[in-house]
Amino acid sequence: MTLLRPSLREVLRTEIRGRIIRGDLSPGSRINETALAGEFGTSQTPIREALLGLEKDGVLISEPRKGFRVMPLSTREVKEAYPILAQLESMALREITGFSPAKIASLRAMNEELGRVRTHPDQAIELDKNWHTELLSDCPNSRLLAIIDSLRASISRYDFAYGQEVGDLGLSYRQHAELLDHLDSKRVARAATLLKKNWTDNIQPLVRWLDSLP
């Protein structure tokens, strides 16, 4: 089987999204398309296509005659997006027919690594994202997974920014471990409820932190 290489547009989209998530392109800042084209050694067409994709993801906003800027962080987005993602991930988990011992062992190993780096936000947030992706990877509903991936991409900058502030993902590590215990004992409903809680527990701390910003 021939593996398709990602298009230039998708490569650029991934790179620019990473800069937004890490805060290299700060909330509210304008995007200089000419500078990006020069940096990546390409025309502005694939840059613009990448930016349009990121606008669809909800991390950029376009303004007539002004171009693109990074979407500001807002408590409204947190209050709207996190409960939706919590519900969708819980739904996806319930659609998985079963977890093999090997799959649970792999998830436990990933979570133990998260526990080891939980005070290093860059590594911990990437591991947390990969853990959630792996947890739901056997869900047969590909459309549901695509929606989850898109929504997770739009809010990951909140996780990163708040992780830099708090500096410890210990709560996620503990909740993941408990969730895996439920899956190991075939208590899928309890695991799905805890997965939802894993997202919703972040809402109030995030809102308080955003409200405290100047």
LUMFIFI-935602 format. One line per field, with one value per residue: residue number from 1; chain; z, x, y of N, C-alpha, C in turn. Coordinates in pm, whole numbers, plus 50000, padded with zeros to 5 digits. Each point is the difference from the previous one (the first is absolute). Layout:
BEGIN
nr	NUM	... .
kette	A	... .
n_Z	Z	... .
n_X	X	... .
n_Y	Y	... .
ca_Z	Z	... .
ca_X	X	... .
ca_Y	Y	... .
c_Z	Z	... .
c_X	X	... .
c_Y	Y	... .
REM end
This chain:
BEGIN
nr	1	2	3	4	5	6	7	8	9	10	11	12	13	14	15	16	17	18	19	20	21	22	23	24	25	26	27	28	29	30	31	32	33	34	35	36	37	38	39	40	41	42	43	44	45	46	47	48	49	50	51	52	53	54	55	56	57	58	59	60	61	62	63	64	65	66	67	68	69	70	71	72	73	74	75	76	77	78	79	80	81	82	83	84	85	86	87	88	89	90	91	92	93	94	95	96	97	98	99	100	101	102	103	104	105	106	107	108	109	110	111	112	113	114	115	116	117	118	119	120	121	122	123	124	125	126	127	128	129	130	131	132	133	134	135	136	137	138	139	140	141	142	143	144	145	146	147	148	149	150	151	152	153	154	155	156	157	158	159	160	161	162	163	164	165	166	167	168	169	170	171	172	173	174	175	176	177	178	179	180	181	182	183	184	185	186	187	188	189	190	191	192	193	194	195	196	197	198	199	200	201	202	203	204	205	206	207	208	209	210	211	212	213	214 .
kette	A	A	A	A	A	A	A	A	A	A	A	A	A	A	A	A	A	A	A	A	A	A	A	A	A	A	A	A	A	A	A	A	A	A	A	A	A	A	A	A	A	A	A	A	A	A	A	A	A	A	A	A	A	A	A	A	A	A	A	A	A	A	A	A	A	A	A	A	A	A	A	A	A	A	A	A	A	A	A	A	A	A	A	A	A	A	A	A	A	A	A	A	A	A	A	A	A	A	A	A	A	A	A	A	A	A	A	A	A	A	A	A	A	A	A	A	A	A	A	A	A	A	A	A	A	A	A	A	A	A	A	A	A	A	A	A	A	A	A	A	A	A	A	A	A	A	A	A	A	A	A	A	A	A	A	A	A	A	A	A	A	A	A	A	A	A	A	A	A	A	A	A	A	A	A	A	A	A	A	A	A	A	A	A	A	A	A	A	A	A	A	A	A	A	A	A	A	A	A	A	A	A	A	A	A	A	A	A	A	A	A	A	A	A .
n_Z	50000	49913	50079	50020	49937	50118	49961	49921	49956	50007	49937	49920	49979	49996	49923	49928	49996	49980	49918	49954	50000	49955	49932	49906	49956	50065	50093	49894	49983	49913	49896	49987	49903	49969	50130	50017	49889	50043	50121	49943	49932	50013	49909	49988	49885	50018	50024	49903	49924	50053	49981	49881	49994	50046	49910	49916	50046	49976	49945	49881	49982	49893	49964	49942	49900	50099	49936	50041	50110	50100	50012	50061	50113	50027	50106	49907	49934	50115	50038	49873	49984	50123	50033	49884	50018	50122	49947	49903	50083	50091	49903	49957	50128	50012	49885	50081	49925	50013	50115	49915	50067	49874	49960	50102	49978	49870	50030	50078	49905	49912	50084	50016	49870	49985	50088	49923	49898	50096	50050	49882	49996	49936	50076	50115	49943	49939	50112	50066	49902	49997	50132	49991	49909	50072	50106	49911	49975	50083	50022	49966	50074	49874	49972	50100	49963	49877	50048	50071	49895	49924	50086	50014	49867	50001	50096	49925	49940	50041	49962	49890	49977	50033	49921	49920	50028	49987	49885	50009	49927	50129	49993	49881	50049	50112	49929	49922	50108	50060	49893	49993	50130	49969	49901	50084	50076	49873	50076	49878	50055	50101	49912	49931	50117	50032	49878	50015	50119	49931	49917	50060	50064	49873	49989	50125	50016	49879	50033	50120	49935	49906	50098	50041	49869	49984 .
n_X	50085	49968	50093	49892	50082	50012	49895	50057	49875	49994	50117	49965	49884	50067	50093	49911	49923	50113	50027	49876	50006	50126	49922	50073	49879	50007	49909	49924	50115	50050	49953	50131	49911	50043	50007	49882	49955	50061	49948	49883	50038	49881	49906	49922	49986	50102	50065	49939	50025	50122	50006	49946	50086	50094	49949	49993	50125	49981	50122	49949	50006	49921	50062	49895	50085	49986	49944	50089	49935	50079	49911	49947	50064	49902	49939	49942	50114	50061	49905	50019	50132	50042	49879	50011	50126	49963	49891	50069	50099	49911	49937	50117	50029	49875	50044	50106	50011	50127	50067	50095	50050	50034	49878	49944	50084	49972	49871	50018	50073	49909	49907	50074	50018	49867	49987	50095	49926	49915	50120	50005	49932	50111	50073	49954	49982	50117	50052	49944	50034	50122	49992	49939	50091	50096	49950	49977	50122	49941	49962	49892	49966	50044	49874	49960	50093	49955	49877	50027	50066	49900	49908	50067	50018	49872	49994	50085	49981	49876	50003	50061	49920	49895	50047	50034	49876	49932	50050	49879	50015	50027	49903	50042	50124	49951	49936	50106	50077	49913	49999	50131	49994	49916	50078	50102	49908	50005	50037	49951	49880	50062	50067	49886	49942	50103	49990	49869	50017	50081	49899	49887	50085	50034	49869	49962	50102	49965	49872	50032	50082	49910	49912	50106	49996	50104 .
n_Y	49881	50095	50054	50077	50081	50062	50073	50091	50013	49867	49993	50101	49940	49885	50055	50066	49891	49933	50098	49984	49868	50009	50084	49938	49967	50112	49973	50023	49933	50089	49934	49998	49995	50122	50029	49940	50059	50111	49981	49961	50109	50056	49982	50107	49933	49913	50115	50064	49894	50000	50131	49978	49897	50084	50082	49898	49981	50129	49996	50030	50131	50011	50111	50055	49987	49914	49897	49912	49968	49975	49903	50106	49978	49916	50048	50072	50002	50026	50086	50038	50006	50026	50047	50064	50035	50036	50052	50059	50029	50035	50063	50050	50021	50042	50053	49999	49893	50031	49988	49966	49896	49972	50033	49939	49899	50017	50011	49894	49945	50040	49954	49891	50006	50017	49900	49946	50048	49968	50028	49938	50115	50038	49920	50048	50118	49984	49950	50100	50081	49946	50013	50116	50033	49944	50062	50094	49955	49913	50124	49929	50104	49990	50026	49923	49912	50026	49998	49891	49950	50045	49957	49886	50008	50036	49905	49935	50117	49973	49872	50043	50104	49925	49902	50101	50039	49884	49951	49943	49887	50010	50092	50040	49996	50051	50091	50012	49995	50081	50076	49979	50025	50098	50039	49985	50060	50042	50102	49979	49983	49941	49927	49988	49976	49923	49950	50005	49947	49922	50025	49966	49920	50015	49998	49975	49912	49956	50000	49950	49916	49976	49991	49931	49971	50079 .
ca_Z	50000	49990	50100	49943	50076	50029	49908	50056	50079	50130	50075	50050	50098	50123	50057	50050	50116	50112	50050	50071	50123	50091	50034	49919	49940	50121	49979	49954	49910	49858	49924	49886	49897	49920	50079	50007	49868	49990	50094	49954	49863	49914	49962	50101	49978	50101	50132	50017	50013	50136	50093	49987	50074	50143	50032	50014	50127	50108	50070	49934	49952	49889	50000	49867	49974	50107	50004	50110	50130	50091	50080	50141	50097	50059	50090	49926	49924	50096	50050	49892	49931	50086	50022	49875	49983	50104	49958	49879	50033	50075	49902	49921	50084	50014	49873	49983	50043	50108	50010	50026	50102	49939	49981	50132	50044	49924	50055	50133	49981	49958	50115	50092	49945	50034	50142	50020	49945	50023	50035	49883	49919	49857	49980	50062	49923	49879	50042	50034	49872	49938	50081	49963	49862	50005	50071	49915	49863	49947	49979	49859	49942	49954	49996	50138	50033	49928	50072	50125	49969	49964	50119	50090	49944	50023	50141	50058	50043	50139	50082	50004	50074	50141	50049	50031	50123	50113	50002	50052	49948	50088	50006	49881	50018	50094	49939	49896	50066	50049	49882	49949	50092	49965	49873	50027	50067	49910	50045	49896	50033	50099	49930	49916	50090	50048	49887	49992	50114	49972	49927	50067	50119	49961	49959	50099	50016	49881	50001	50103	49953	49893	50062	50077	49909	49981 .
ca_X	49915	50077	49964	49991	50072	49914	50019	50070	49901	49982	50125	49999	49892	50047	50107	49944	49917	50091	50046	49888	49981	50111	50000	50096	49910	49921	49858	49973	50103	49973	50083	50067	50006	50122	50113	49992	50038	50145	50063	49985	50047	49890	49913	49900	49878	49984	49989	49860	49918	50022	49934	49855	49971	50008	49879	49893	50025	49961	50113	50026	49885	50038	49932	50011	50109	50100	50061	49969	50062	49976	49880	50031	49948	49876	49929	49885	50043	50022	49871	49926	50071	50042	49891	49973	50107	49979	49889	50037	50098	49926	49921	50091	50047	49890	49981	50107	49945	50079	50142	50083	50104	50116	49965	49999	50139	50062	49946	50060	50139	49996	49961	50114	50093	49940	50027	50140	50030	49880	50036	50062	49879	50016	49997	49882	49878	50009	49970	49857	49927	50021	49930	49858	49988	50016	49885	49881	50039	49923	49860	49969	49933	50109	49954	50006	50141	50046	49946	50077	50135	49992	49967	50115	50103	49964	50011	50127	50079	49962	50071	50142	50019	49969	50103	50119	49970	49985	50125	49989	49884	49979	49860	49973	50068	49923	49871	50028	50027	49873	49921	50051	49955	49860	49998	50056	49894	49883	49903	50014	49918	50073	50115	49951	49965	50125	50061	49929	50045	50138	49993	49920	50071	50090	49928	50003	50136	50035	49923	50058	50129	49977	49944	50105	50098	49981 .
ca_Y	50119	50123	50099	50133	50102	50114	50112	50116	50074	49934	50017	50137	50012	49937	50082	50126	49965	49976	50130	50060	49923	50029	50142	50075	50097	50024	50031	50135	50053	49989	49906	50061	49896	50020	49954	49854	49947	50012	49906	49861	49988	49961	50111	50028	49919	49895	50065	50043	49879	49950	50092	49978	49878	50029	50077	49900	49932	50089	50062	50126	50074	50088	50129	50063	50094	49995	49868	49907	50015	49888	50019	50024	49904	50050	49910	49947	49882	49892	49953	49935	49892	49889	49904	49927	49901	49899	49914	49926	49896	49898	49926	49917	49889	49904	49929	49901	49871	49941	50036	49884	50022	50068	50141	50063	50008	50109	50125	50019	50041	50140	50081	50005	50099	50130	50024	50036	50134	50081	50138	50061	50018	49970	49855	49941	50028	49917	49863	49994	49997	49869	49899	50007	49950	49855	49944	49996	49965	49887	50037	49975	50116	50087	50140	50047	50022	50120	50116	50009	50048	50141	50078	49993	50089	50141	50039	49955	50116	50028	49902	50034	50125	49977	49908	50081	50074	49908	49925	49863	49928	49885	49960	49920	49871	49919	49965	49900	49872	49948	49963	49873	49897	49970	49926	49868	49923	50001	50100	50102	50117	50079	50058	50108	50110	50060	50069	50128	50079	50038	50127	50104	50048	50109	50121	50108	50055	50078	50124	50087	50047	50098	50120	50069	50058	50144 .
c_Z	50000	50105	49937	50089	50028	49903	50070	50088	50139	50086	50062	50107	50135	50070	50062	50120	50123	50061	50079	50135	50102	50044	49926	49917	50106	49966	49962	49901	49854	49933	49880	49894	49917	50074	50010	49867	49982	50089	49949	49855	49904	49960	50110	49985	50102	50142	50025	50015	50140	50102	49994	50074	50150	50044	50020	50130	50120	50075	49935	49962	49888	50005	49864	49996	50109	50009	50122	50130	50088	50084	50146	50088	50065	50092	49929	49923	50093	50045	49894	49949	50089	50030	49875	49979	50102	49958	49881	50030	50079	49906	49918	50080	50012	49872	49975	50062	50113	49993	50036	50113	49945	49983	50134	50053	49930	50055	50139	49987	49958	50119	50104	49952	50026	50146	50025	49955	50031	50037	49888	49894	49854	49974	50049	49916	49871	50032	50033	49874	49933	50075	49963	49859	49997	50069	49907	49859	49941	49986	49852	49929	49959	49995	50140	50040	49931	50069	50130	49973	49968	50122	50098	49951	50033	50144	50062	50044	50143	50094	50016	50085	50149	50063	50036	50131	50122	50017	50053	49948	50083	50005	49880	50012	50090	49941	49890	50064	50050	49885	49945	50092	49970	49870	50019	50065	49922	50047	49905	50034	50101	49936	49916	50083	50049	49887	49981	50111	49978	49924	50080	50126	49969	49981	50101	50027	49881	49998	50104	49954	49891	50056	50076	49910	49982	49867 .
c_X	50089	49951	50003	50077	49906	50030	50074	49905	49984	50125	50005	49895	50042	50104	49944	49911	50088	50050	49890	49980	50107	50003	50105	49927	49894	49854	49980	50100	49965	50100	50059	50022	50128	50122	50001	50042	50151	50072	49997	50044	49894	49922	49896	49876	49987	49993	49855	49908	50012	49927	49849	49959	50001	49885	49882	50015	49963	50114	50044	49868	50048	49914	50020	50112	50108	50070	49960	50065	49962	49877	50040	49946	49875	49936	49880	50038	50023	49868	49919	50069	50032	49886	49966	50104	49986	49892	50039	50101	49933	49918	50087	50049	49893	49979	50106	49954	50079	50145	50079	50099	50120	49974	50002	50142	50073	49956	50058	50145	50008	49967	50112	50105	49947	50026	50142	50031	49889	50030	50075	49892	50015	49985	49868	49876	50000	49968	49852	49915	50013	49927	49852	49977	50008	49881	49881	50027	49920	49851	49966	49938	50105	49959	50005	50144	50054	49951	50077	50138	50001	49974	50117	50110	49969	50018	50134	50086	49964	50074	50146	50023	49976	50103	50127	49981	50001	50124	49992	49873	49972	49857	49963	50061	49918	49865	50017	50018	49870	49911	50044	49965	49857	49994	50052	49896	49869	49891	50007	49920	50071	50121	49957	49962	50125	50071	49935	50048	50143	50005	49928	50067	50092	49928	50014	50140	50044	49929	50056	50133	49982	49946	50107	50102	49973	49933 .
c_Y	50125	50099	50138	50098	50116	50114	50112	50079	49939	50010	50139	50020	49942	50086	50129	49973	49977	50130	50071	49931	50036	50147	50079	50105	50027	50033	50147	50055	49977	49905	50073	49893	50010	49946	49847	49937	50006	49900	49858	49981	49955	50125	50022	49913	49886	50055	50038	49879	49941	50087	49986	49873	50024	50089	49905	49923	50087	50065	50131	50066	50092	50126	50065	50105	50002	49865	49920	50045	49882	50031	50025	49887	50059	49897	49938	49874	49881	49941	49927	49873	49881	49901	49918	49891	49887	49901	49913	49889	49887	49913	49905	49880	49892	49918	49893	49868	49936	50043	49875	50030	50075	50149	50074	50015	50115	50136	50028	50049	50147	50091	50009	50100	50141	50035	50045	50142	50100	50145	50071	50017	49962	49850	49940	50020	49920	49854	49982	49993	49864	49889	49998	49945	49848	49932	49978	49947	49885	50031	49985	50121	50104	50146	50061	50031	50125	50127	50022	50058	50149	50087	50002	50093	50145	50042	49960	50117	50042	49905	50039	50125	49980	49906	50074	50075	49908	49913	49858	49936	49875	49952	49913	49861	49908	49958	49896	49861	49937	49954	49864	49884	49958	49919	49858	49908	50001	50096	50120	50125	50090	50068	50119	50122	50072	50074	50137	50094	50050	50133	50108	50053	50118	50133	50114	50054	50086	50134	50097	50058	50107	50131	50081	50070	50150	50031 .
REM end
